[in-house]
Amino acid sequence: MKIGHLENNAATPAVNERKPGPAATPAPAAGSGVEPSAQVALSPTVSQLAAGSQEGVFDADKVQRISEAIRDGKFSVNADAIADKLIANAQELLGAVGKR
């Protein structure tokens, strides 16, 4: 085995010169009669986001207020609210898994 610079680079064709094989075949078009093999169900949160709910809009003023509170040492974390939301999220996920 020779290690070093190879002088003959012509042994390997360039990427755009290669002929497409089975892996390079394009996926069938949507109207080609092929049935989908998987079903996808969106969570309520994703459905709300997809519907364009105004609830998730970025609020720059709120970010500024929170940044100032953190900087001034006045920001407090409400552990009970965080725990409640985590539990609700876990219940939602477990409920979705149990329905399969």
Secondary structure, DSSP 8 states (H G I E B T S, - for coil): ---S--S--TTS--GGGS---GGG-----TTSS---S------HHHHHHHTT-GGG---HHHHHHHHHHHHHT-----HHHHHHHHHHHHHHHHHHHHT-
